Every structure is written in C-alpha cells, then in structure tokens.
C-alpha cells in the first residue's frame, strides 16, 4: 500500500485515482518510468526543481501533498470498480476534512466523477468545494494517458499554479 504524503493546511493535495503497480512496489508516488507527474509539476511552476520519485516526501516542503482516491494498486485505473470508489468515499472525505488543503486536485476525471456522482466534468476548477477545499480536475499524467502531450499537461497544471500564486 502506498502511503499518503500529507499534512494539515497544505496549499494543494494532489489526488491520484489509485497507485500504479510500480509505485506500490517501490513505495514512491508516480515512480513509473512513463509517468510525467514530477516533470509536469516542476515545469508548471509548483517546484523549483524536478523532484525524483524516491524523494516524493520532499513535496511537503512546497506546501503540496499526495494521496489517492482508492488504495488498491492496479496496472490501469479502469480496473477499479464502482464499489471500490463508493467504499473509499467516506474515508476520503474524513481525510480531506482533517487535513484541510486549500485546493484538492483530482488527477483525471474518474475519481471526481465517482465521488461527486456527476456524469459530465470539465477540466480545471469546479463550481463546488469538496469538504471545504476548492476543487480542480486536471488530466492524469500517466504514460497511458496518450491524449495529452507533455506540453498540454504543463499548460493545464500551469493554470492552477498561476491561480495559487495570485
């Protein structure tokens, strides 16, 4: 099981759908070779340098944290069932309420759709809060997400970075 990297009152908690098998095996968030999270985070202005997955805990130094919507590791997020999302919701709400991030950022639409029960979700800021946190939905950085180039991802994440720095 991959451990959360969170603390109270962070600026952002990034919420992945669930751990990939490589990340769960290594014990580091976004450690899969093809995952672009750390590169995107740096290029979008969240960190002054690119964090290596094995140093994932250093993300806290920048007021950022990491969690997942569902704890079970899979090779693909679409292997998760609706029941797994449903059974994770209350624990997730408790976590967000306890740690109170200013922004809660879902990486990909799947978890937020499952938790909000909304069928249609747009990228970017959402109109409602989640347990007191402002919600953004950004494209997943997984290498399996071929619909978004590195430049596309950086552009989406940069919008959030710019909002936070206002």
C-alpha positions, 0 to 999 in steps of 0.5 A: 500500500502506498502511503499518503504524503500529507499534512494539515493546511497544505496549499494543494493535495494532489489526488491520484485515482489509485497507485500504479503497480510500480509505485506500490512496489517501490513505495514512491508516488508516480515512480513509473518510468512513463509517468510525467507527474514530477516533470509536469509539476516542476515545469508548471511552476509548483517546484523549483526543481524536478523532484525524483520519485524516491524523494516524493516526501520532499513535496511537503516542503512546497506546501503540496501533498499526495494521496489517492482516491482508492488504495488498491494498486492496479496496472490501469485505473479502469480496473477499479470498480464502482464499489471500490470508489463508493467504499473509499468515499467516506474515508476520503472525505474524513481525510480531506476534512482533517487535513484541510488543503486549500485546493484538492486536485483530482488527477483525471476525471474518474475519481471526481466523477465517482465521488461527486456522482456527476456524469459530465466534468470539465477540466480545471476548477469546479463550481463546488468545494469538496469538504471545504477545499476548492476543487480542480480536475486536471488530466492524469499524467500517466504514460497511458494517458496518450491524449495529452502531450507533455506540453498540454499537461504543463499548460493545464497544471500551469493554470492552477499554479498561476491561480495559487500564486495570485 
